[in-house]
Amino acid sequence: MAEEDNEDKTEGQEIINNVVEKLWQQKEEGTDKTYSFSTEEKVPDQRTEKVERKAEKQEVINEVMEKRNEKYQMLKEKDLNSNSLLTELMQQLPTIFVSGAKKCGTKTLIRFFGHHPQIIRGFMEAPFRSTGDQEKDMENYLSHLWIMWKSKGPYYDNPRKIRELRAANKDFFFMAKTANSGINKIITFIEENPDFIEADYVTDWKSKVKNIFIVCDPVHRLLSDFKHVTSVWTEKENAINRKFLGPDSSAFPFQKLTFDQMVAKYLPKVKDRSVFEKTPEVNEMFVTGHFGPPKRFFLGDDALIDSKNGIVLDGGKLKTEPWKVFQDLEKKLNLEPYFTEDLFEKREDGYYCTRIFNHTESLDCMPDSKGRTKLSAGQTAMSEETEKMLREFYKKSSEDLENTFDLKLSWNL
Ligand SMILES: Nc1ncnc2c1ncn2[C@@H]1O[C@H](COP(=O)(O)OS(=O)(=O)O)[C@@H](OP(=O)(O)O)[C@H]1O
């Protein structure tokens, strides 16, 4: 289960997060031992584990969605009819989806680009969860979005921003982070159920909705992903996904290996596809860097997003020249110019923060947990041999991406 950002907690989000946390705790304390740590003597059958893992995840998702739905209904009833804008926002889909490869800076993009005066930003992830009941899943997704659209934080006030933009007659976007698998389900659902959302915007929503897909150096991305799955359980005691990432995780069975050892062990298995059956999560970790979705989603006969609305964005540049990334996006989205270099300031660890005007907090920075791949003095990220093997593994797909989308990517091919 994806972690949600802890920034800017609103009442609604807090209640919902508490429900999720409680459910996970109950599961941990219960008798179900699917995830109990295996011992050397009793090695479980990995294929059975995979099925059990999937089944348990689904069971938890269903339970969480059920509880969330109750809370959403309660919150919605409170606001229903009391305020026409808040009621209207209950039906609002994103008009920009941000998706992309994990660890490529999606959260940074959402958070910083959300400062643009024409962007209404979802402040947490907006996963589309499937329980099997499509209408309910869509209701839940819309309710989750609603919590984001109506939120106010220490330096932003979405409803006020929307009212002001409307009064000034300006175009604006609702931006949320949802994975492409979810976007796929949402678009298909809206096509099949055109009357489900009763709002004018929905008639040409599909032809207008944008998708920013973030990519980055696949070798660095793999390292960052590795650091995440091998460290999050020690960093965050209450992390929702601690179970899947524990010291004897069966999903990522390399918690005690170095990055070099992990690559030496698993890259050959990824290449000959023998890893796929036993540990699909590890396979996914490697192949994410092949960046197939933009081609599938934006081009070809089965494209879901109109090619003029699909934007492939190099997340590596968010670390070095974020203002250029945002200026480029402003042009592509036809927004008024807002971002300049002086809006950004480097913090001590080298990552940029963005300036906020007229507030006690003058800078908006990503939480410290971002930047796991920073190294302390004397540390090397990976051996030259590992880097060479990985560059070779990713070379062709990166070249393909450059040629297909006419890009100049920031990493060495
Ligand atoms: N300004 C700023 N501050 C902090 N972090 C920044 C910034 N710009 C880009 N990045 C990079 O974003 C990487 C994390 O990407 P994601 O947010 O997509 O990760 S996640 O998949 O949602 O966990 C994160 O990767 P790691 O360094 O490996 O943690 C950062 O390199």
The ligand as an SDF file (V2000), in Angstrom:
LIG
                    3D

 31 33  0  0  0  0  0  0  0  0999 V2000
   13.6370   19.2930   -3.9960 N   0  0  0  0  0  0  0  0  0  0  0  0
   13.6800   17.9980   -3.7030 C   0  0  0  0  0  0  0  0  0  0  0  0
   13.6310   17.5900   -2.4250 N   0  0  0  0  0  0  0  0  0  0  0  0
   13.6710   16.2650   -2.1390 C   0  0  0  0  0  0  0  0  0  0  0  0
   13.7270   15.2760   -3.0810 N   0  0  0  0  0  0  0  0  0  0  0  0
   13.7680   15.6430   -4.3630 C   0  0  0  0  0  0  0  0  0  0  0  0
   13.7430   17.0080   -4.7380 C   0  0  0  0  0  0  0  0  0  0  0  0
   13.7960   17.0640   -6.0900 N   0  0  0  0  0  0  0  0  0  0  0  0
   13.8440   15.8160   -6.5340 C   0  0  0  0  0  0  0  0  0  0  0  0
   13.8360   14.9400   -5.5030 N   0  0  0  0  0  0  0  0  0  0  0  0
   13.9280   13.4800   -5.6620 C   0  0  0  0  0  0  0  0  0  0  0  0
   12.6660   12.8450   -5.4760 O   0  0  0  0  0  0  0  0  0  0  0  0
   12.9850   11.4740   -5.1800 C   0  0  0  0  0  0  0  0  0  0  0  0
   11.7900   10.7680   -4.5820 C   0  0  0  0  0  0  0  0  0  0  0  0
   10.8570   10.6100   -5.5950 O   0  0  0  0  0  0  0  0  0  0  0  0
    9.3140   10.3300   -5.3340 P   0  0  0  0  0  0  0  0  0  0  0  0
    8.7340   11.4310   -4.5290 O   0  0  0  0  0  0  0  0  0  0  0  0
    8.7210   10.0640   -6.6610 O   0  0  0  0  0  0  0  0  0  0  0  0
    9.3700    9.0250   -4.4770 O   0  0  0  0  0  0  0  0  0  0  0  0
    8.2020    8.0630   -4.1270 S   0  0  0  0  0  0  0  0  0  0  0  0
    8.1950    7.0420   -5.1480 O   0  0  0  0  0  0  0  0  0  0  0  0
    6.9600    8.8050   -4.0970 O   0  0  0  0  0  0  0  0  0  0  0  0
    8.5720    7.5130   -2.8190 O   0  0  0  0  0  0  0  0  0  0  0  0
   14.1560   11.5630   -4.2150 C   0  0  0  0  0  0  0  0  0  0  0  0
   14.9180   10.3960   -4.3960 O   0  0  0  0  0  0  0  0  0  0  0  0
   15.9560    9.8970   -3.3230 P   0  0  0  0  0  0  0  0  0  0  0  0
   17.0610   10.9160   -3.3310 O   0  0  0  0  0  0  0  0  0  0  0  0
   16.4290    8.6080   -3.7840 O   0  0  0  0  0  0  0  0  0  0  0  0
   15.2050    9.8140   -2.0190 O   0  0  0  0  0  0  0  0  0  0  0  0
   14.8830   12.8170   -4.6720 C   0  0  0  0  0  0  0  0  0  0  0  0
   16.0600   12.5180   -5.3500 O   0  0  0  0  0  0  0  0  0  0  0  0
  1  2  1  0
  2  3  1  0
  2  7  2  0
  3  4  2  0
  4  5  1  0
  5  6  2  0
  6  7  1  0
  6 10  1  0
  7  8  1  0
  8  9  2  0
  9 10  1  0
 10 11  1  0
 11 12  1  0
 11 30  1  0
 12 13  1  0
 13 14  1  0
 13 24  1  0
 14 15  1  0
 15 16  1  0
 16 17  2  0
 16 18  1  0
 16 19  1  0
 19 20  1  0
 20 21  2  0
 20 22  2  0
 20 23  1  0
 24 25  1  0
 24 30  1  0
 25 26  1  0
 26 27  2  0
 26 28  1  0
 26 29  1  0
 30 31  1  0
M  END
$$$$
